[in-house]
Amino acid sequence: MIGPDDFHEFTADGVKDYEAYFGTPTHDDHVLFELLIVGILQTGLGWRVAASELPVLRREMAGLRIDRVAGLDEPDWERLMQTPGVMHNGRKLHAIIQDARAIVKLQTAYGSFSAYLWQFVDATPFIMPAPDDELPTRSPLGSRVAKELHRQGFTFVGPVVTHMFLLAAGIIKLS
């Protein structure tokens, strides 16, 4: 399952892991980063396709350790673009690297990425009414956090991606 020590889980089933984790409140920066990555990758795709990339990205991107991903540069990006099994979307790969850099800055300023995110809900999951028929893809909280993430240097974190990320991380809970 997605967890704080999954750096070497290269053969895991990212889809099952993500599905099992979805909605679990987390305060672990590594887990939050992996959930954010799924959000970034699922833009224009389904979450299953995006989550299936986690084991490959762990193998090819330094275990998805935030500080190491933040240190990747253009030659690393070029290598990833040529690596079989890696989703070859340059904008999304750049976003993962850029967002890792933004997380490192937030860790310095707030102590952790988690502390930064959970401040938006006063450390308590925000309960949102859930319609009976489908999962909501937007929320005012998601829009507000997306705007703030952009101000902090994040990319690929629009209102829909951010809302779904907050749901996955258990920061927003559906009632």
Residue, then its C-alpha position, 0 to 999 in steps of 0.5 A: m500500500i502507498g506508505p511512508d517507506d515505499f521507496h523500493e516498491f517497484t513491483a507493487d500494484g499502484v492501482k490497488d495501493y491508491e484505491a486502498y489508500f484513497g480517503t485515508p487522512t495522512h500527515d506523511d509528506h512522502v505519501l502526500f507527494e505520491l498522491l499528488i503525483v497521481g493527481i498530476l498524471q491523471t489529468g486527461l486520463g483515468w486515475r487507474v492509468a495514473a496510479s499504475e505509474l507509481p511503481v515505475l516512477r519509484r524505480e526511475m525517480a529515486g524512489l520518489r523521495i521528495d528531496r531527490v526528485a527536487g534535485l533532478d535536472e534536464p538530463d534526468w528528464e531527458r532520460l525519463m522521456q526515453t525510459p520504457g514504461v514511463m509515461h512520456n508526457g514531458r509537461k507532467l514529468h516537469a510538474i512532478i520535479q517542480d512540485a517536489r522543489a516547491i514541497v522542499k520550500l514548504q518543508t523549510a517554511y512550515g516544517s512539512f508539506s503536511a503542516y502546510l496543507w492541513q492548516f487549510v482545514d485547521a488540522t481536521p478533515f473538512i466534511m463535504p456532503a456527497p451526492d448519491d450518484e458520483l464523486p464531486t470533482r470540485s470544491p471551494l476548498g480545492s479551488r482555494v488550495a490550488k490557488e495557494l499552491h500555484r503561489q507557492g510554485f506548484t504546477f499542474v494543480g488546478p481546482v480539479v486536480t487539487h480537489m481530488f488530491l485533497l480527497a485522496a489525502g483525507i483532507i476532504k472527507l465526503s459525508 
